[in-house]
Amino acid sequence: MVSGIPAGSMTRSSRVNIGGLALILLVSLGRLSAVLPEGSAPVYGTALLRKWVPPEYPKDALKEGRAGVVTLRLAVDAKGAVVSSRVLDASDPRFVDSAQRAVKEWVFSPALDAGKPVACEMDSPVVFSPAQGRKGTPGSSLPTPDQMPVPAAVTEAEIVSTSDLDYPDTLFDRKLSGLAHYFCKVLPDGSVSNPRITFATHVDFVLPALKALGEQKYKPRMRGDVPVESEVEGILRFDLTRGSTAGALAANMISAPDGNPPSGQVEPRVIADAVFPYDLLQNGKGGSATVLFTVDEKGSPTNVRVRDASDTEFGESLVAAAEMSAFSTPIVDGRAVSVELMRHAEFSATSSENGGASDPIARLLADLRAGKIGSGAGLDARLAPRYTISPTYPGALRTGGRPSGQAVVEFLVDRDGRARLPRIISATERQFGWAAATAVSQWVFDVPRRGGQPVDVRVQIPFQFKAPAG
């Protein structure tokens, strides 16, 4: 177990239309009305003052010529009525009761959220002017635009507790540190809803990240004194506690073309694994492949090509995986340079066939042959993605006319929500099929359920590839 380190937690504020504060004010003997523009109501907007009633001026304060300001936080309901007020500040306590009695008679056009009236909180100064009071008005001077009620101050959501992150056992021997970037909703009670991963350095980090997010607690976003829903983003970091990341290249079968460690400093940042070609796996045929590629000054693999492969499909799959990976900027003698690397992969059909009940691939293969896996029809809810990644346009086609095209990939969503066993159904270019299959192999969904029970389902997805510019 390692500690999660949520970092950079940032809220994404909902849209608020405050342009309506520029009102046409009509003044009439101590009463002020706000005339709202005609036309359809906005979808989002703050509450707008429609009826203003001045407070009674305390006689002793008026006799002394004492001016004052009371700042109140108003709770405005979905009908626009002020249901309560709380004192935020008062220059003289003698003004408080009068100010609070007056605001109970104020009327607002209610705030809108998705076009529906909602309750909200407004902060408003109530200004007492002796000069105005001596003119015979019931109380304070009429509010100027800078004294109009405004939405209560917002305090953004913040993390108050986290859970441990489970470092995936599958990556210990590969010496990969990693991270997962997420978005989620924080509900008014501080719980997390609808978490989704937008970036991960390896797909095996996604499920433990989602698990940790589900247990994370927040102090919710506050609009005044009211907790409100918000969306936040952050980072969960996975750090090895056994061993270190030294030797991560070798642990992932990456080296210089001569098989030795590369010169200079370069580390794997994002690793995509090669997809086992579906038909070869079904037929129990294993093999291997080796590719060569250049890591440029930005850490991107370029010019990926097959050095050798026991079967053409193994080579094509490893090329697609290498193109979806990324590295640190290669450094030699303190300078950013490009370096040549080699990556090898072993495809073992025997381990997939004999992995036992704990091996999800072996179980899925057995269930497929027994006809136990069907479509997503009749699921309790539609499949909901929690992590998806787009295919990379194949490098070989960038230098070969840059065609547009398409591919159709079938895959299984297993009882953990992982996409497994992608199969290329069709592709206008073979490279499009492998790029799509490699992307799909990293997708993660909510667990599919039927009758409340986790199930495996078969899914088919079309992909469109547009020719890149330049």
N, C-alpha and C positions, 0 to 999 in steps of 0.2 A: 504493500500500500504506500502510496506517496501522496503528499499534500497537494491539493489543487490550489493554484494561485490565480484566481480570477483577476484580470488586470484590465485597465482601461475601460472600466464600465461606464458607458455613456448612454444617456437617455435620448430617445428620438421623440421630440415633442409632437403632439398632435396639432393639427392646423387650427388656428384661432383667427377669426376675422374681427379685428378691432377697428376697422375703418369706420364703423357706425358711430364712433365717438364724435365724429364731426357732424354734430346735429344742428338743426335749425331750432334755435331756442326762442320761445315766445314767452315774454314776461307779462304777468298781469296781476297786480296788487298782491304781491307776496306769494304767488304761485307760478311755477315754471312747468311748462309742458315740453316734451321732446316730440317733434313731429318726425316720424320715421319715413324714409323714402318709400314711395309706392313701388310695387313690383313683387316678384316672387322672393320668398324668404331665403336667406343663405343656408347652406347645408351645415356649416359650422359658424358659431358666433358667440360672443359674450353677451351677458345681459345688458340691456340699455334702459336707462332711466326714462320713464314716461311721465311720471307724476311726482312732483317734489313738494313737500310741505315743510315750512320753516319751523324751527323750535321756538318755544316761548323763551324770552330772554329772562334769566333770573333777576328779580328786582334789585337785590343788593349788589349784584355785579354791574347792572346797568347804572345804578346810582353812583358807583365808584368809577364808572367809565372804563371798566375792565374788559378788554378784548380776550378772546380765547379760541382754541381749536380743540375739538374732540375727534380723534380718529377711531372709527368703528369698523369692525369686520361684520358684514351683514350676511346672514344665511338667507338666500333667495330661493324659493321653491320653484317647481316646474310651471307654476301659474304666474310667476313674477311677483309674488307677495314676499315681504320681508317677515320671516318667521322668528328670527332671533337676531341679536346683535351682541358683540363682545368688544369691550374697550381695549384698543391697542395702545392708545396714548391719550392723555388729557392734560392741557396746560393748567386747568383749574378744576378740581372735582365738582365745583358748583354747577358746571355746565353739563355734566354727564347725564343726569336723569332727563333733563330737557331734550338733549340730543337723542337719547334712546327712545323717548316717547314719540318724537317726530318721525324717526326713520320707520317706525311701525306702519306709518300711513303712506310711505313711499310705495310706488308701483313701478315695476320693470316689465319690459318685454323679456321673456325668459331666455336664458342661454339655449343654444341649439347644439346638438351632437348628432351627426348623421341625419339632420333634418328634424329631429325630435326634441321637444322642450325638455330640459333637464335642470335639476337643482344646481346651484353654484354658490360661490362665495365672492363677495365684492368688498373691497376696502374703500372707505369714503371718509374724507375730512368734513366735519361740520364746523363752519366758521362763524364765530360770533363777533359782530362789529358794533361798537357803541353808537357810532354815527348812524348806522342803519336803524338800530333800535330806537333812537331818539326821534326818527322820522315817523314813528307811529306804527311801523310794521310789527308783526307779532314777534319777530326774533331776528335771526341772523341775516347777513347780506346774502343776496342771490349768488349761487355758486358760479364761478367762472369756469371755463373749460378745464383748467388745471385742477379744479376742485371737484370735478365730476367723479362718481364712483368708478373704480377700475377693478379688473379681476384681481383677486387675492394673489399674493406672491406665491410662486411655485418653488417647492423644494424637490429636487430630483431624487429618484430612487437610489438606494445604496445597499450594498451587500452587508448583511449582519452575521450570517453564518454560512459556512461551506462544509461539504463532506469530503472525505478522502477520495482521491482518484485511484481507480484500480488500473495499474499499468498492465497492459495486455501481455499474457504469458508468451504469446506468439512472437513478440518482438524483443524479448530479453536477449536471446542469442544473436539478434541482429543489431544490437547496440544502438538502437534508434531512440534519441530523444525526440519529443514532438510537441505539437500544440494543436488546439482546436479553437477556431474562432466561432462565436455563436451570436445569435439573436434570440431573444425570448420576450414574452409578455410578462410583466409583473402585475399581478392582480392587486386590488385594494387591500387584501389580507396579507400581502407580502409573499404569496406563493407564486411559483413559476408556471406559466402556461405556454403551450405551443413552442417549445424550444426547437431550434433548428441550427444545424452546423453549416456554416458557409465556406469554411476552409479547414482542411486537416492535412497534416504532413504524411499520414498514412491512414487508410480506411479503418484499421483496427483500433484507432484511437476514438472513433466516432461513438460506438455504443457506450464505453465507459464515460465519455464526456456527457452524453445524454442522460445517463443514470445520475451523474453528479449534479447536473442542472436540475433534475427533478427533485433533488433533495436540498437545493440551495434556497436560502431564505433572504428576503430583502426587507428593508424599511421602505414602504411603497412611496411612490411619488405623491407629494402633498400639494394640493391647491388650497392655500390657506390652511384650514384645519381639517380638510376633507381628503382622505386617501383616494387616489384615482388610478386607473389603469395606465400603464405606460409600456414602452418597448425599450429594452436595453440591449447593449452588445458588450462583449468582453472576450477574454482569452483564458482558456484553461491550459496550463502547461504540464506536460508529462516529463519528469526527469527520472533517470535511472537511479535506483538505490543500490542495485547489485552491479558491480563493475562500473564501467564508464563508456562513453561514446568513442573512445580511442579505438581505432581499428574498424570503424563502422563500414568503410568501403570494402574491406576484405570480408567482413561478416555478411555483406550483401553481394558477394562475388563480383566486385568491381575493382579493377586494377588498371595499371598502365598496359598498353598493348603487349608488352613483353611479359606480362604476368607479375611484375614487381610493383611495389607501391609507387604511385605517381610522384613526380618531382613537385616540390612546392606544397602549398596547403590548399586542399579542397575537400569538402565534406558533403555527404548527401543531405539535402534539406526536405525534399518531397520524393517519396518512393512509390511508384505504381508497380504492382506485381503483374507478371505476364499471365494472361488467361490460358488455361489448358484448353486446347482446341477440342470442342465438344465431341466430334465424331471419334477422334483418337482416344479420348478418355473413355467413351462408351465401349470402344473395342479393346480397351486395356492395353493400348500401345503407348509406352513412355518414350522418352528421348531427351535431347538436349539442344541448346542453341547458344551461340556466342555472337554478340554484335560489337562493332566499333563505333565510336562517336566522338565528336568534339564538344567540350564544354566551353562556351564562349565567355567573354569577360563579364557577362551578366549572370552567369551560372546556368544558362539554358543549353540543353543538348541540341546539337545541330549535326547534319550530315550523318544520320544514323544509318548504318548498313550492316547486312549480315556477313559475318566472317565465315561461320560454318553452322550447319543445322542438320540434325538427323532426319528431319522432315521439313519441307518448305513451310508448313503452317507454324511449326515451333519458332522458326526464324521470324516470320511475319508478326507473330504475337509478341515476341520479345522486342522487336523494333517499336511497336506501338507503345509498349510499357516504358521503354527508354525515353520516348518522345514526351510522355506525360510526367516524367520525373523532373527534378530540379536540384541544383547544387549551389553551394556557396560560391562566391566569386573566387576563382582560382588565383592564388597569390604566389609569385615566385620572385625572390629577392625584393620583397616589398612592393612589387608592382602587380596590377591586375593583368592577367594574360589569359589566353586560351590554352587548354590542355587536351591531349588525346587520352581517352579512356576505353576500357573494354569491359563488357558486362556479360556474365555467363548465367545460364539458368538450366536447372534440371527439372524435367517433367516426369514425375513418378506415378504411373498409373497403379502400381502395386500398392503404394501407401494409401491411395484414395479408395481402392477396392477393399483393403483389409484394415481400414482405420478403426473399425468397431463402431458401436452405437454412439460414442462420444464424438466421432468425426462427422461434422455436418455433411461433408461431400459424400462420404460413403453411405450415409443414411439416405440422402436424397437420391443417389444413383439406384439404391435398392428399391426405394419407393416409386421411382419413375418406371423401373422395369416391371413393378407389380401393378402399375396403372393407378396408383393411389393419389396422384397429384393432378388436380384439375385447374380450371380457370378461377378467376376472382369472383365469379357469379355467386350471389347469395352471401357475401361477406357482411358482417355486422355494420361495417362502415367502409367507405371507399378508401383505397390505399392512399396513405398520406406520406409524402416524402419528408424525411428529416435531413437528408444530406444527398445532394446530387452534384455531379461534376460534368461539364460539357466535354465532348470529344475534342481532341487536338487535331487540327487539319494536318494530314500526313505530310511529312517533309519531302518525301519522294515526289509527290504531286506538285509541290511548290515549284519544282524545277522541270516539271513535265507538262506545262500548259495550264496549270491551275484550274482544273475542271470543277464545276459544281456537280453535285450528285446526291445520292441518298443511300441509306442502309436500313434494314429492318433487323432488329435483334430480339430474340426470345430469351427469357431468363426466368428463374424461379426466385420468389421472395420467400425466405424460409421463416421458421417460427420465431426467430430472433429479429426479423425485419431486414436481414442482410440479403442483398441480391447475389444469387449464386448461379453457376453453370450457364453463363451467357452463350448463346448459340446464334451464329450469323445465319439468318434466313435468306437474305438477299442483299446485294450491294452492287451499285453501278461501277465501283472500283473496289478491288479486294482490300486496299488500304483503308477505305471508308468503313468497311465491315469490322476490321480489327480495331480501328480507333473507337468506334461505337461500342464494341464489346468490352474494350478495356475501361472505358468510362463507366458503363453500366455495372461492371464488376465491383465498383466502389460505392454504389448507391446503398442508402439505408432508409428504411421505411418504418412507420409504426408497425407493430406486430399485427399481421393479419389474423382476424378472428372470425370464426363462424360458430354461432351459438355460444359465444363467450370463450371458446377454446382456441388456442393458437393453432394455425394450420399453415401448410405450404401452398403457394399458389403459383400458377404459370401466367406470365405476362409477356406481351409483345409490344414493342415500341418502335416507331419509325423515326429516323433521324435525317435531317436535311443538312447538307454541307454546301456552304456558299464559298465561291472562289475568293481567297483573300486578296486584298488590294496590294499593289506594289510588287 
